[in-house]
Amino acid sequence: MLKYVNFDIVFQEIPDEVTLAINISNCSNGCSGCHSPFLQQDMGETLTEEILTSLLYEYGKSVTCICFMGGDSDPDEIVRLAGFLQTQSFVSVKVGWYSGRQDVPSSFRPDFFQYIKLGPYVEHLGSLKSDTTNQRLYKVDENGQMIDITFRFWKTA
């Protein structure tokens, strides 16, 4: 069971997308220097298909992507909810997942996602905006191949 704490429309998490970012609690990664340590607590409301449907009806025409921010405590549920989003015919949105895992779980279904971020936050290596980061953002193509697009976050002179 996943619980979400809040959500927001954001413009920087997924390049070229207007993203409804859903913050999921009970993060088990415990990264030092975490930007949202409150999400390590078991708090919030259960994230259900009904909640996602409600969010789609309210924001689906304003966003191009829905991104689960966390959910490492129950990756099978993330995959299931991503699959549910792909079946909604009244609105078409891309689906992303920000995970602190090093690798995708065995239950990962690339056809349910268009974006996936992997890697724990390591303070001295920096976030996705740092060219020294260990984290990676991948775009999942139509063949299920994960293409590293992390460089899109790096500013060039």
Secondary structure, DSSP 8 states (H G I E B T S, - for coil): --EEEEEEEESSSSTT--EEEEEE-------TT-S-GGGGSS-SEE--HHHHHHHHHHHTTT-SEEEEE--TT-HHHHHHHHHHHHT--S---EEEEE---SS--TT--GGG-SEEEE----GGG--TTSTT-S-EEEEE-TTS-EEE-GGGGS---
